Amino acid sequence: MHRKRLPLLRPIDRRRFVGLCAGSLALAAAGCRRAGDPAYARGNTLVMTLTDVSNVVPDNWDLDPLYCPRLAVFDENGELEPQLAQSWEHSPDYREWTYHLRRDVRWSDGVPVTAHDVKFTLDLLSHPDVAEYHFDSVNVLDDFTVKVRSGGIFNGGAQDDITYFPKHVLEHLEPKKYYDWDFWLHPTVSAGPYRFVRYLPETMMEFEANPAHYLGKPKIERLVYKFVGQAGLNELLSGNVDVVKSANPAHIPFVAKDPRFRLYHLVGSAARAIFWKCDHPLFRDPRVRRALTLAIDRRELLELSNLPSDLPFSDGIFTERQYWRRQFPEPLPFDPAQSRALLEAAGWQEHDGDGVRERDGRPFRFTAFTASGNGLDRMAVYVQAMLRRVGVHMDIQILDGPGARVAAGEFEAVFMNHTHDARRQAQFFGADNPIGYRNPKYASLINRMASTSDPDEIERIRVAMTEVFRADLPVTRLVPWTSTTFAHRRVQGLSAPFYAPPQDLWLENEP
């Protein structure tokens, strides 16, 4: 594996860090403004970006719900809202769900949407050649009632992820060619809020509002998805598109100062983080891990990452529903004085004036691994500077991918993504984990979480996990996972952190 070691870096100031994050852009926002804004000339047509045609795949959250129905969707309070399913009930263990479908939903060719479409889709997604999900059984009770059973973790929310395909159109196709079916580029029938109009290779896909949609015709008449590669910012500033999703964070300052646009930050439960090797002599004491966390100004790090400093964030373990409700504790504060006090209480003193603390003749020096090109390397430079202020020296080593070293437990600290799902929690914090974290109570809570599908019970477990996690801090969460949307001011109905789909939007076309 090719590795290179970064030279020791001096502390960086805010201006230099922003420069590192933003890079150089040949096109400045001010130079792109025009006296006549072309966005308003499009009338009731909304133009959004996709990177390229490779994004047009099944299970695309932007495209599939336009023409294929979902059983239910989450609202902004984290509650399931009926869609194709008008009602449902579940077993006491939440692993078997019976859905009662609306009877007034039809594909655009007149064929009713039935429980047979639901079964066809779930069987297809469970097929070995597709293997996106696994269901123990899917049984059609009648044309408008279907029962779904999963032996693993499953609840009604999983159906929010799935759009249901037309059996009568797709049942003759080979599952092994699932990702190459022409239907994804030419969806010939629709039971969603929009109907397919045309696809221009490597250029765009166009949809029109479905006047027969069972929830009513959308307010926006036409949708166009342009394949723009990495040119989303240029297309937005030039007035060629209205919305750029999953925008490059480096472009945020250029868009934020342009009054034509608004920014929306969708924040998830995952975070960019530092994983400490908890059984390493440097990090075995929880006081030390807390001290290192307190030494990092994470609100400033948000700003230096071009994100709002008041973005909702936590050192806890929470579900998306808890996030939407803001049911999580605030992160630990930036407190370098307390950080120094904890390090001294743990025996780390500065003796020889070199700025690095020592204990029993050993300097507090370690190497943190990170990968390049994902933003974590730049965060590592900032963390390096902050830790130096409390007498801790961190070297940075960039690897092509630190995963193998982490899995083998061959690291001292590593910058990675920290997620809350049960599988990743078990992998990194359960029994025999590679980061050397040993807490029987936390491991027991992980096992409890993995054995239930009751969303209320999962939330109670995560509250208990948060209490243990914040006491031990085996990981320092730095910046929450964030996806930023740039949108022209004429686009109405968007919000954050809950992203509204196109059928819930409308346009105001007066400049």
Summary of the structure (lengths in Angstrom):
residues: 511
radius of gyration: 25.4
end to end distance: 55.2
largest distance: 82.5
contacts: 1598
relative contact order: 0.16
helix: 31%
strand: 23%
